[in-house]
Amino acid sequence: MRPGETLPLTVTLPKKQRIEVPEAVVRWSRGQEFAVENVLIEQHIHVRLQHYVNRLVREPERMSQLVLTAPNGNRRPF
Protein backbone atom coordinates (compact mmCIF):
# COMPACT_ATOMS: atom_id res chain seq x y z
CA MET A 1 0.00 0.00 0.00
CA ARG A 2 1.16 3.47 -0.81
CA PRO A 3 0.31 6.79 0.86
CA GLY A 4 -2.63 8.43 -0.89
CA GLU A 5 -4.09 5.13 -2.09
CA THR A 6 -7.79 4.69 -1.32
CA LEU A 7 -9.37 1.37 -0.44
CA PRO A 8 -12.31 -0.20 1.34
CA LEU A 9 -11.59 -2.13 4.54
CA THR A 10 -13.31 -4.79 6.56
CA VAL A 11 -12.46 -4.73 10.26
CA THR A 12 -13.14 -8.09 11.90
CA LEU A 13 -13.75 -7.73 15.62
CA PRO A 14 -13.88 -10.37 18.34
CA LYS A 15 -16.67 -12.92 17.93
CA LYS A 16 -16.52 -12.51 14.12
CA GLN A 17 -18.29 -9.13 14.20
CA ARG A 18 -17.42 -6.97 11.20
CA ILE A 19 -17.28 -3.28 10.44
CA GLU A 20 -17.23 -2.33 6.76
CA VAL A 21 -15.37 0.89 5.90
CA PRO A 22 -16.33 1.81 2.32
CA GLU A 23 -13.39 4.16 1.74
CA ALA A 24 -10.16 4.84 3.61
CA VAL A 25 -6.97 6.61 2.57
CA VAL A 26 -3.53 5.19 3.33
CA ARG A 27 -1.62 7.91 5.21
CA TRP A 28 1.67 6.04 5.66
CA SER A 29 3.06 2.56 5.20
CA ARG A 30 6.21 0.81 6.32
CA GLY A 31 6.64 -2.86 5.51
CA GLN A 32 3.56 -4.68 6.87
CA GLU A 33 2.43 -1.66 8.93
CA PHE A 34 0.21 1.13 7.68
CA ALA A 35 -2.17 3.83 8.87
CA VAL A 36 -5.48 4.69 7.26
CA GLU A 37 -7.92 7.53 7.64
CA ASN A 38 -11.60 6.78 7.18
CA VAL A 39 -12.96 9.02 4.45
CA LEU A 40 -16.39 7.61 3.70
CA ILE A 41 -18.09 6.14 6.75
CA GLU A 42 -21.58 6.48 8.20
CA GLN A 43 -21.85 8.14 11.60
CA HIS A 44 -23.17 5.05 13.42
CA ILE A 45 -20.36 2.93 11.98
CA HIS A 46 -17.81 5.56 12.98
CA VAL A 47 -19.15 5.53 16.54
CA ARG A 48 -18.96 1.73 16.67
CA LEU A 49 -15.40 1.68 15.33
CA GLN A 50 -14.34 4.44 17.73
CA HIS A 51 -15.77 2.42 20.63
CA TYR A 52 -13.58 -0.57 19.76
CA VAL A 53 -10.47 1.55 19.17
CA ASN A 54 -10.95 3.21 22.56
CA ARG A 55 -11.33 -0.20 24.14
CA LEU A 56 -8.07 -1.35 22.53
CA VAL A 57 -6.28 1.64 23.99
CA ARG A 58 -7.51 0.64 27.46
CA GLU A 59 -6.98 -3.11 26.91
CA PRO A 60 -4.08 -3.55 24.44
CA GLU A 61 -4.03 -7.33 24.95
CA ARG A 62 -7.20 -7.42 22.82
CA MET A 63 -5.34 -5.95 19.84
CA SER A 64 -4.60 -9.38 18.40
CA GLN A 65 -8.33 -10.10 18.18
CA LEU A 66 -8.84 -7.58 15.36
CA VAL A 67 -8.09 -8.27 11.71
CA LEU A 68 -8.12 -5.82 8.79
CA THR A 69 -8.98 -7.14 5.35
CA ALA A 70 -7.99 -5.11 2.30
CA PRO A 71 -9.87 -5.42 -1.01
CA ASN A 72 -7.19 -7.70 -2.43
CA GLY A 73 -8.04 -10.19 0.33
CA ASN A 74 -4.91 -9.60 2.37
CA ARG A 75 -5.70 -10.05 6.05
CA ARG A 76 -3.55 -8.40 8.69
CA PRO A 77 -3.82 -8.45 12.46
CA PHE A 78 -4.57 -4.99 13.79
C-alpha positions in Angstrom: 0.0 0.0 0.0 1.2 3.5 -0.8 0.3 6.8 0.9 -2.6 8.4 -0.9 -4.1 5.1 -2.1 -7.8 4.7 -1.3 -9.4 1.4 -0.4 -12.3 -0.2 1.3 -11.6 -2.1 4.5 -13.3 -4.8 6.6 -12.5 -4.7 10.3 -13.1 -8.1 11.9 -13.8 -7.7 15.6 -13.9 -10.4 18.3 -16.7 -12.9 17.9 -16.5 -12.5 14.1 -18.3 -9.1 14.2 -17.4 -7.0 11.2 -17.3 -3.3 10.4 -17.2 -2.3 6.8 -15.4 0.9 5.9 -16.3 1.8 2.3 -13.4 4.2 1.7 -10.2 4.8 3.6 -7.0 6.6 2.6 -3.5 5.2 3.3 -1.6 7.9 5.2 1.7 6.0 5.7 3.1 2.6 5.2 6.2 0.8 6.3 6.6 -2.9 5.5 3.6 -4.7 6.9 2.4 -1.7 8.9 0.2 1.1 7.7 -2.2 3.8 8.9 -5.5 4.7 7.3 -7.9 7.5 7.6 -11.6 6.8 7.2 -13.0 9.0 4.4 -16.4 7.6 3.7 -18.1 6.1 6.7 -21.6 6.5 8.2 -21.8 8.1 11.6 -23.2 5.0 13.4 -20.4 2.9 12.0 -17.8 5.6 13.0 -19.2 5.5 16.5 -19.0 1.7 16.7 -15.4 1.7 15.3 -14.3 4.4 17.7 -15.8 2.4 20.6 -13.6 -0.6 19.8 -10.5 1.5 19.2 -11.0 3.2 22.6 -11.3 -0.2 24.1 -8.1 -1.4 22.5 -6.3 1.6 24.0 -7.5 0.6 27.5 -7.0 -3.1 26.9 -4.1 -3.6 24.4 -4.0 -7.3 24.9 -7.2 -7.4 22.8 -5.3 -5.9 19.8 -4.6 -9.4 18.4 -8.3 -10.1 18.2 -8.8 -7.6 15.4 -8.1 -8.3 11.7 -8.1 -5.8 8.8 -9.0 -7.1 5.4 -8.0 -5.1 2.3 -9.9 -5.4 -1.0 -7.2 -7.7 -2.4 -8.0 -10.2 0.3 -4.9 -9.6 2.4 -5.7 -10.1 6.1 -3.5 -8.4 8.7 -3.8 -8.4 12.5 -4.6 -5.0 13.8 
